[in-house]
Amino acid sequence: MRIKGITIPDNKKLEYGLPILYGIGRSLARSVLINIKIDPTKKPGELSASEENIVRSELEKLVLEGDLKRSVAGNIKRLKDIKAYRGVRHQRGLPVRGQRTKTNSRTRRGNVRKTMGTGRKAVEKK
């Protein structure tokens, strides 16, 4: 089963396979399947052609994959262009949503650690 150019794995249940698509999590996948009255525990290979088309048409209504990535990138670019605080944080690679940076924020800043020395150098013997 292919949706928006992405192949949904045949060995996983639909509830766990649909989150392969960017923009769909488990809860959204489950709610979409329940709304269109398809069992979330079914596997993509077990779906009939009509059920497959219903799932595809329901997911085509959502903004997913490339379109979603493009809109998110556009939003971030807009923040950078107007020099908003959040845009500056994106440019500098720092946390955007008010987290502390003295400690933590390793994911955003990379794993560069500064070791704290004793403040004096060892004296060499002659």
Secondary structure, 3 states (H helix, E strand, C coil): CEECCEECCCCCCHHHHHHHCCCCCHHHHHHHHHHCCCCCCCCHHHCCHHHHHHHHHHHHCCCCHHHHHHHHHHHHHHHHHCCCHHHHHHHHCCCCCCCCCCCCCHHHHCCCCCCCCCCCCCCCCC
